């Protein structure tokens, strides 16, 4: 067992949170979905009893840019806030949210309720300064990636428009 995982964490649920951005990704990229489901086995190996592991997967196929329509993200926030959760697991911490505000709200609630954050890179205690810095960086990096993607997509559209090759769907 990892030294960050204490009995107080194991007495509460471990929640595995699954998310992929589009329904197309869930169909075409099954390996990612399978790896996310396998996190329940990781929770088992870290010491949680099978009866204490919950899998939240109704946000598969939903963007992380907003919490709108992400029922499981709201369920996760509520369960963490009520102190029912000892750890939240995701394949990548950025799976929780691509929104800086939502990401930091989750981290703040995890810190207040002594809830660990676990991803493929490690186990993080949001109350530990160094862990919080790493988690903050992960959230910022995720936000930065989105910004870069938007810029590349916009640049591609502008380039097509300059060449007269941009077609706007829905317009005659």
Secondary structure, DSSP 8 states (H G I E B T S, - for coil): --TT--HHHHTSEEEEE--BS-HHHHHH-HHHHHHHHTHHHHHHHTT--GGGEEEE-TTBT--SS--TT-HHHHHHHHHHHTT-EEEEE-SSGGGS-S-HHHHHHHHHHHHHTT-EEEETTEEEETTSHHHHHHHHHHHHHHHHHHHHHHHHHHHHHHHHHHTT----TT--
